[in-house]
Amino acid sequence: MDETLGTALRRWRDRLSPVDVGRTSRPGRRALGLRREELADLAGLSVDYVVRLEQGRATSPSAQVVASLARALQLQPAERDYAYRLAGLLPPQDGTISTHVPAGVQRMLARLGEFPVGVFSADWTLLSWTPAWAALIGDPSARTPRERNLVRTVFTSGPRGLAAWPVIQDGDGLNPALVADLRTALIDYPHDSALIDLVAELRSTSAEFARLWDEGAVGQHVSARKTVVHPQVGEVTCDCDVLTVPGCDVRLVLYTVAAGSVDAEKLEFLRVTNGVGAEGSSPPEPGLFSTR
């Protein structure tokens, strides 16, 4: 019998260990792989929809749904493209920005779950985040993918960026670096219509962006200190680092605090009160990694 998207999803789900997605594999657990409920949580979908997909009763998933499932199932690029074809869709084309988060990056994040970490695409759209990220700067799940673009929010909302509350930045190197990143992305992904539209939009709506773009701004990301003014615990000062993954055009933004500091105590309080890392707790957005 020919394979369908539903049979492939079940096969991929059965092979993925709960530990690799930050879940606890308790003694006596009967399912070796992920349960449907866990996959639905990770992909930001309803359990009923996952059931209908696996049973072949939902036959026309969108490209966004397939991308979310591919990230949740930690598919390799060739497997992701296969999933698109099984869904009757064209895989992402060359010259466009990928929203794929490699399995190795996801496994690493599963072990960094206590830290606020966000994963961004080449155009600085937030793809995934840990529960600690949502606890520190606000849950991004209510935002649309358009609203989760860091460059758009920085140049339209100021230093706060994607945070739900004020963020005080130490230094002014972020904006030139973001503009330089978009310029590089436009060279690497010349056929990405969303990227082309983003640059055109910001050049027409943000005088600062237009100036930096026309000046050919050059910048690079360096370690920076940011103070998040959190409504529960007040000011939390963190070191913010941008990490890149060789061979994969995604960026990891990591917030850390000095061990034993007052800021560490505040971050731990936020982790505990938001159920981050608690046994059997449910993160604010699907699974350990948010994908919508």
N, C-alpha and C positions, 0 to 999 in steps of 0.2 A: 504494500500500500504506500502511495506517495506520502511524504511527510507534509504536514501542515504547520502553520504557525503554532497552533495549540499543542501539537505533539512535541515540537521543538522547545516550546516554553517549559513543558513538563520535564523534558530531558535536562535542560539547562538548570532548572530549579532543583532537580534531584541531586545534581552533582555539586552544588554550592553549599559549603559548610556554613552553618550559622555563625561560627566564630569569625569567619572572614568578613562578615558584615556587622560585627560588633555585638552579636547576640550571644547569650549564654546557652551552651548546649548542656542541659541538665541531665543527670543520670536518669535513665528510664525513658528518655525521649525516643519515640518510635520513628519519627521522621528523620532520615539521615541527612536530607537536604533541607531546603527552605520550605516552610509551609506556604500555602497560598496566601494566608493572612499576612505573613511576613513579606512576601513579594509585593503584595498590594501596598503595604505600608511603605516599603522602600521606594516603590515607583510612584507613590502619590496617587494611586488609583483605588477604586472601591473593590472590595473582595468579590462582589457579585460580577463586576466587569472582568476581573481576572478569570473567574470561573467560566464565564461565557466565552472568553477568548480561548481558554484551554479546551472547551467542549465544542468549539467551532460555531457557536451561536452568535458571536460577534466577529464579523468578517471584514470590517473596514476600519481598522484602527488608524488614527492619524500618525503622521511622521513624528509628532511630539510624543505620542504615547509609545511608539516603538523605540524612540531614543531613550525615554525614561526606563523602559523595560531593559534595554541593552545595558544601561548604566547599572541598574539594580542587580542584574544577573552577571555583571562583570564580564561581558562578552569581549572576545578579541575582535579587532576591526573586521576581519573576514566573516566572523560569526554575526557581527552587527549588520553587515551588508546583506548577509543571507536572510536575517530576520526581516529586513526591509523588503526583500524580494518575495518572501513568503506572505507578507502583508499586501503584496501588489503595489509596492511603492519603489521608486528609484532610490538607491542608496545615495548618501551625500556625495556630491560631485567634487572633483578636483578643483581647486581655486576658490573653494568656499570654506568658511570657518567650521571646524569640527566641534561638536558638543560632547564628544566621547571622552569619558574619564577612564583611563586604563585600569585594569584590574589591580595591578600592583599599587597604584596610587590609592585606590579604594581600600585595599588591605592595610596599607600604611595608616590611612586615616582612621580605620577601625581601632588601631592601637594608639592613636593620638586623640581619642574621643574626649578626653578630659580637657583638651586645649581648644580655644576658639580658633577654628581653621575654616577658611573659605576657599573653594576651588573656582577659578575663573577661566573663561575661554579667552582666545586671542584678542577679542574686542572688549574684554573686561565685563562680560556678562556673568553674573554669579550662577554657577551650575549646581554646586553642592556645598553643604555646610554641615558642621557638627552641631549637636545640641548646645555645646558650650558657646559656640558662636552666637546662636540665637539668644542664649541667656545673657550674654554680655552686651550685644549691640542691638538686640531686638530681632524678633522672628520675621524672616523675609517671606514666609510662605504666603502671606496675603498679597504680595506684590506680583504683578505680571512679569514675564521675562523682560519686557521692555523696561519696566521700572527697576529691574535688578541689574541694569547696566551701570557700572560704577562711574564711567566717564560722563554719562548723561547726568547722573545725580550730582556728581561733584561740580560740574559746570552750571548746573541749574539750581542746586540746593546749597552749595557751599561746602565747607570742610566736613560737614556731617556725613555726606556721601550716603551710603546705604544704611547708616545707623538710624534707629528710631528716635534717638535722643542726641543732645549736643556732643560733639567730639572736638577737643582742642588739640590741634596738631603742632608738634615741635618742628619748625622748619617749613619751607615753602617749595620743596623740590618735587612734590607729588604731581602737580598739574603739568609741568613741562614733560615729566616722564610719561604721563598718560598720553599726552599728545604725540610724543615720539613713538610710543607703542602703537598707536593707531596708524601712524604714517608707515611704520614697518609692516603692520598687518595688511594695509592696503596694497603694498608691494607683493606680499606673500599670497594674498587672497583677492586677486583683482576682479574675480567674477562674483564676489559675495555682495548681493544687492543690499542686504541689511546693513552691512558695513559702509557701503557707499552712501546709503541714505543717512546713516548716523553722522558721518562726517559732514555731509551737506546740511543736515539739520542743525548741528552745533555751530557750524560756521555762520549760519544765518540768525541763530538765537542767542549766542554767547559771544560778547565782544572779546572777552579774554581768550576763549578758544580760538576765535578767528585770528587774533593777534599772534598767538603762539604758533598757530598753523602757518600763517603767512611768513612769519619770521624763520620758519624751519627749525622750531625748537628742538633741542637735543637734550635728553635727560636720561638718567638711569635710576632705578630704584635702589635705595640704600636703607639701612636700618633706621627707623624713625621712632620717636616716642610720641604716643598719643594718650590723651586723657579722656576717657569716656565718662560723661556725667550721667550716671545711672540713677533712675528714679528710686531704686530700692536701697542702694548702698552709697550713693554719692559718687565722688570722683574715684575712678580706677585708672591708674597710670600703667600703661603696658608698653613693651617694646614690640614694634610691628616689623616683620620681615617678609619679604616677597621671595619665594623660592620657585625655581623653574625645574622642569623635569626633562632631562635630555631625551630627544627623539619624540617629544610630545609637547604640543603647543598649548599647555595649560599652565596656570600660575597658581601657586598656593600662597595664601596670605595667612600668616600665623601670628597670633597675639600671645605673648608670654609675659610673666611677671617673675620677679626675684623670689626664690623660695624663702619662706619665713617672714616675708614682708607684710605690711598692712594690706597692700594690694592683693597679695596671695590669699589672705584671709577673706577679703571681700569676694574674690573670684570663687573661692571654695564655697562661700555662703550662697552665691548665685547658682553654682552647680548643684548644691544639695536642695535648695528650695525649688529648683526647676527640674529635679529628678534626673540630672545628668549622671549617667553611670550607675544609677540605682538598679538593683536586681528586679528584672521584670518591668521596668518603667518604660513608658512610651515617650520617645523624643517629641519635640514640638512639631516637627515636620517629618514626612515619611522616613522611618527607619533612622539609622545613624546618618545617612546621607540624604539630603533633600534634593529632589531632582525636578520639581515642577518649575 
